[in-house]
Amino acid sequence: MITSKQRSALKGLANGISPCFQIGKGGVTENVLSELSNVLDNKELIKVTVLPNCESSAKELINDLAAALNAEAVIAIGNKIVLYRYSKKEGVKHLEI
């Protein structure tokens, strides 16, 4: 569980990154979860775009994604979701929060 100060720091870090994944008409599938998990292992902090043709909004998806990926839901604004998960993979530069 992250504190509010850590969440605020992660929001600031997320400002500078571009979305690495898009969720569209197909919604959240096992393949989507697998790819997001791989990216989280390598980057720790990711931004995901929810396309307008998706059945769910970003605010509806953020908690489901966080639970499925064992990640922390940082923020959902508009059609963007930001997720954080500490990586146990060796060689990954860890975020200072």
C-alpha positions in Angstrom: 0.0 0.0 0.0 1.4 3.4 -0.9 0.9 6.6 1.1 -0.7 9.7 -0.2 2.7 11.4 -0.5 4.0 8.5 -2.5 0.9 8.6 -4.7 1.5 12.3 -5.3 5.1 11.7 -6.3 4.0 9.0 -8.7 1.5 11.3 -10.3 4.3 13.8 -10.9 6.5 11.1 -12.4 3.7 9.9 -14.6 3.3 13.3 -16.1 6.5 12.8 -18.1 5.7 9.4 -19.6 3.7 8.5 -22.6 1.0 5.8 -22.6 2.6 2.3 -23.3 -0.7 0.5 -23.9 -4.2 1.0 -25.2 -7.4 -0.8 -24.1 -10.0 -0.8 -26.8 -13.2 -2.6 -27.9 -12.0 -6.0 -26.7 -11.6 -4.8 -23.2 -9.3 -6.4 -20.7 -8.3 -9.9 -21.8 -5.7 -12.4 -20.5 -3.3 -11.2 -23.2 -3.7 -7.6 -22.2 -3.1 -8.5 -18.5 0.0 -10.5 -19.5 1.5 -7.7 -21.6 0.7 -5.1 -18.9 2.4 -7.3 -16.3 5.5 -7.6 -18.5 5.7 -3.9 -18.9 5.2 -3.3 -15.2 8.1 -5.7 -14.5 10.4 -3.6 -16.7 9.2 -0.1 -15.9 7.3 -0.1 -12.5 5.2 2.9 -13.5 3.0 2.8 -16.6 0.3 4.8 -18.3 -2.5 3.2 -20.1 -5.0 4.8 -22.5 -8.7 3.6 -22.6 -10.0 4.2 -26.1 -13.5 5.6 -26.5 -14.9 2.4 -28.1 -14.1 0.5 -24.9 -17.2 -0.7 -23.0 -15.8 0.6 -19.6 -14.3 3.9 -18.6 -10.9 4.4 -17.1 -12.4 5.0 -13.6 -14.3 1.7 -13.9 -11.2 -0.2 -15.0 -8.5 1.1 -12.7 -9.3 -1.0 -9.6 -10.0 -4.2 -11.6 -6.6 -3.8 -13.4 -4.8 -3.0 -10.2 -6.2 -6.1 -8.5 -5.6 -8.4 -11.4 -2.0 -7.2 -11.8 -1.2 -7.0 -8.0 -0.4 -3.3 -8.6 -1.2 0.0 -7.0 -3.8 2.2 -8.7 -2.3 5.7 -8.8 -4.8 7.7 -10.7 -7.5 7.6 -13.5 -8.0 10.9 -15.2 -10.1 11.2 -18.4 -9.2 8.2 -20.5 -5.8 7.6 -18.9 -4.9 5.1 -16.1 -1.6 5.1 -14.2 -0.5 2.0 -12.4 2.6 1.3 -10.2 4.1 -2.0 -9.1 7.5 -2.5 -7.5 9.6 -4.8 -9.7 11.5 -7.7 -8.3 13.3 -8.2 -11.6 17.1 -7.7 -11.5 18.6 -4.9 -13.4 15.5 -2.6 -13.2 16.1 1.0 -12.1 13.7 1.4 -9.2 11.7 4.6 -8.8 12.6 6.8 -5.8 9.3 7.6 -4.1 
